Amino acid sequence: MGTLIGTSLAVGAGESGTRPRLADIGAWLAGSEKGEVAHAHGLTGDVDGKVVLPAGMAGHPVSVAQDGDTTLVLDERTGEVVRIDASQLSAAQSADYGAAGLQLVSGGAYAYVVDPHKGTVQRIDPAMTTPESPPVDVGGKPGAAVVDGEGTLWVPLPDSGTVVPFTKGLKGTAVKVAEAGHDLALTLADGHPVVTDGTAGVMRVLTATGVQGSFDLGDAVTGTDPDDVLVPAGTDGSAVPVLAAGTGDLVVVDVRSRHTTRAHVQTEGHELGAPHLLGKRVYIPDESTGRLLVYDTALSTPAPPVPVTEGAGELELFVRDGLLWVNDPDGSAAAVIDADGEVRHIGKYRTEVPSARKPGDEPIEDSIPTGVPGAPVPPPPGAPDATAPGADPPSGNPSGDPSGQPPGPGPGGPTQPEPEPGAPGAPQAESRSGAIRITFAKALGATPQRYVLKGATPDQTVTPDAVGPDGPYTFEVRGGSCDEQYSFTVVAEYAGGKPDKESAPSALARPCIAPGAPQGITATPTQGGHGGTVTWEAPQDAGGQVTYAVSGPDGTVETTGTSRTYANLRNGDTHVVSVTARNAAGSGGAASGTLDLIPRPQKMRIVNNNSNEDTIGIRTHPTTKAGTRAGSIDGMTNPEVTVHCNTKGEERTESHETTDVWARITHKGISGYTFDAYVHSRYNLDVWDCE
């Protein structure tokens, strides 16, 4: 099924016929209109390579899956998969999977084609693009799948509320993550799968064996339309941004530190895509204007938007090599943004990149721009318009005079009006262990005397009491209940009789974070076995009422204590007990211990044998029936033997003792049962029942 395609090349600087070299830090960007993919340099934005896709793909929507040195392109209309040979800049192999609407995902030397309509997953050879296995039924209609760095495919099944892993190409056991019918979206955060349940407003971190932790997204998501809950397919670090597009509530969850930041962005009237986080900025594609809306979490305020296209249209975003890539798949525009927020525009159709096109191919237009001209940077929300009649000149030259000098008080000359008092920016709330951190943007216009925080309850303390006009623009609120959510405003207080100005309220936040795993878990068997007690210590950062989910031999139970006792268990088994802590903010990872009920061998000496000239039998079963003798202990001796356990068997009377207890022993390499009148294991509390 693999086909060698003789396609044209587009190479970077150098003579024709030389092997092209692409930047190590770069990405492939689709140009569906032209039927091409272009490779751009991440540090310069220059196009340093281009591949023309096979005939018939021009004008078709395509998606690019790139992982390491593997780059695959899917024709979403026909199901054809093409591999890009980066060393030769050619479309080297292809295979036709004959269906529209497929998903193509790759990672960790594995690649998969997911068919959402048939509900199947098929592993393919990323080098040859041909199938490596037949399609596998996943058990439902899959959502958007992701592949982690180890090559494990994660497939969400919203209808059943599960996520199915494929490890090394093999289907694993489905992980229950939500109620059936809930909206599920997957994100790779720091290389680990995270599922957002948009219906319940919960984010969960996954492993192949189950849920490792969960985070409550609160009122920011709960109750909103699940279709409006937007998350990226991947992030560069451990923080995942979640946007409720209908309300503008933005939540950033750090699944490693478990801190949760909540803010509000203006989304009304915008057609938005999934937010992406790079550095301290959240970028939200606004497909109604062709721009990226930007929210700066460090300054707690919106930043100037980033223009990408000249009008409305689709925008693809992804993070790769510590850079945010933005692409218009249907046009010439793209951009790359670094962690400092510097934007480099990319012209995918630039003609400086030569292309050895096949005879008869249409030439690429020379008039296509290499990028979108930078638009004027708009003022922050609430700032006066410098271009409006009567507006103040820019702060860099407050006089408006070419000399840059302030105006003199000339006789009869007009005086500058005093700036009006302004309100601070809407506060950003970050949930921490035992506290809420409030940050805000300073007020525009007149300079206030100070800023004070409003909204703290009597059981909360605010530090500092007030913030000066020069900042830092941060308050910390300690206290309160983890079971409650709090909102705050910041008031700018002005002197001279000027009215105070109050900010918009912050998003709701809790003074706690999801707890980590319990500490110091131990499992101690009961004397004689058949049970034991598992104990643990609370997580160091646990806040509020903590409930523990304890999973063990009797299933999963919840408790507010720090111990769990088991009884009536069979000896000879081991039981893994896991404990997960949960509070109102979510849950952390599980701590595990093993309750080992395998009897401990004891060293004991044979008794009642000094005057016995007969041998003592070692039996295969606790009985004297014929055929059960496996070995013996010499008479007139009391050797040391290893006693493993004891059990009930044939009742006998020997050496003036009557009992039905038999000891399981090992003597000179022979193991079996010996009548306990010669062992007395029943009097040794350290000898357990065999079962």
Secondary structure by P-SEA (a helix, b strand, c coil): cccccbbbbbbcccccccccccccbbbbbbcccccbbbbbccccccccccccccccccccbbbbbbcccbbbbbccccbbbbbbccccccccbbbbccccbbbbbbcccbbbbbbccccbbbbbcccccccccccccccccccbbbbccccbbbbbbccccbbbbbccccccccccccccccbbbbbbcccbbbbbcccccbbbbbccccccccccccccccccccccccccccccccbbbbbcccccbbbbbcccccbbbbbccccccccccbbbbcccbbbbbcccccbbbbbbcccccccbbbbccccbbbbbbbbcccbbbbbcccccccccccccbbbbbbccccccccccccccccccccccccccccccccccccccccccccccccccccccccccccccccccccccccccccccccbbbbbcccbbbbbbbccccccccccccccccccccccccccccccccbbbbccccccbbbbbbbbbbbccccbbbbcccccccccccccccccbbbbbbccccccbbbbbbcccccccbbbbbcccccccccccccccccccccccbbbbbbbbbbccccccbbbbbbbcccbbbbbbbbcccccccbbbbbcccccccccccccccccccbbbbbbccccccbbbbccccccccccccccccbbbbcccccccccccccccccc
